Amino acid sequence: MLDPDRYDTTVHDLVERHGARLRALVGSRLQTSWVAWEVAADDEWFQDEAVVLGFTEAQLEITCSHFDRLALTWGEIDTTQPPAHAGMWKGSFELEWRPDSLPELAALRGATLESIRVIECGPVASVAGLTGKEWLLSGLEFTFSTGAVHVFNALDQVAVETRLEPDSQLRPTEL
């Protein structure tokens, strides 16, 4: 589990902390992607761990927490070692990193990154005392030469979709 100080909750904070490095990825090729796989119980994607994107220029790791927190790390995850997941519950998981195991990401392997947008969702009401006017940090949309992918917070888990549909409850910010 990442230090809580490593999570951003606003577009401003995320761009302030990571904007320059994210913009520097534009023009890079996606070499591979990695996700944690729960091998013992269900043999399925373990969405509580990071989505790892290996570009020619850098390795970007995206983790989500709660309903509005996004953490980006750079080259900190060693995908040759099993994920060291530490959740709030007791017990352990048998996890491994699997390359290109999500079809949405595997389809983009070798493609050139053309742009990145930070996505917010909202306005949100009746959640944790919010007034209904807040926009919550949701995720990142990556547009490649051959398609796009949206990596986002799905209520305390990481989710991936191939396309961000126009929606009045989503607000993109170009980097």
Secondary structure, DSSP 8 states (H G I E B T S, - for coil): ---GGG-B-SHHHHHHHHHHHHHHHTT-BEEEEEEEEETTTT-EE-TTS-EEEEESS-EEEEEEETTTEEEEEES---TTS------SSSS---EEEEET-SHHHHTTTT-BEEEEEEEEEEEEESSTT-EEEEEEEEEEEEEETTEEEEEEESSSSEEEES-----TTEEEEE-
